[in-house]
């Protein structure tokens, strides 16, 4: 048996035992480095994130820096574990270089997303909590990370955008300004009186305290078609009230015109 071991490994059994023990020790230490390092990374990232939030740093920047710090520290932990295994960093880098084309293609997209994240933080087309429409989706910005931005949809779905395409695409920010204009279009039968319609609309709009009174309410005859008389209504509200005011005014219109015996035109 001893002769077989010497022939296979070219060393005496006690030397082989020493090598195996050293290898297993390095593997165990490397695993401890990874487990403890990742745990400490989480603790440190959460601590720094809390400190940044207390200092009233921009929430988007806090999310971005937290994500960046976590990734950087994890890379350091992995490199330390690889070094503990006795793999020279020059050999490790050579291995990466051998797969240069594949890695380069992957990194090009990653770097594009990283640059997009920087652009979003610097140019600030939106911030955490804003409602935006981008890349065909509309939702509330819930996270801005180094490579991706997270949008929470009204039904609680989460859409994840790569920062590169997001930063370079068209973005509609619905909540950047403090006020928004709400617009309604009502179509009535031809026998309806525009003046009466206008008075009714102005009546229930002025009763709604959410309508900003310093901005003029517009009630105009948009056009007359074969279907009937089309009336356009415009008013200003606080951005936070936009959706609810829109639905409430529709309900008020239905009730008020029914009481006034004013008929909507059939489509």
C-alpha angles and dihedrals in degrees: 000000000000090000091052091053091048091050094047100045102019093232140091119268096250090052090050091050089052092051093048091048091050092048093049090046091053092048092051092047090047090052090049089050091051096045096042092040094052091047092050089046090057092047094048093045093051091047094051091044091054091048092051091049091051090051088057092243114170106281092227091054091048091054092046095048092045091054092045094048092049093052094045093050092047090053089052090050092051092048090050091051092049090050090050089056088061096249108144113234089229090061090045092052090046089055090053090047091053088061091043099132096051093042091046092054091049094045093048091065092042092051089048090055091046091052089047090054091052090050091051092051094045100040094034100208084167141356137208111300096024119129110229142168115220136151090004097306131103123202148112120292106242102165139015111196131173094267106015142035120214123218121192112212124218089257090051096256113143119224117196117208124194106237094229099063090034094056092046097045134077114282126192112199111199097181104040093099124058095231135040135192116240118207132197131182120203125182119203134185118271093254092061117110112238092206092053091046091051093050092050092049093048089047098058094036093055090050090058107088090200091069108095104240097197089065113072118249111229121211110173139166100246099184145322115236137170088269094055147270114334116208123193119206126192130182137158127239139166110280092242090057097048102102097040094047090050093055095040093052090051088055092046090050093052092050096042096047091046090054090047091049091237112150126218114228119251114248 
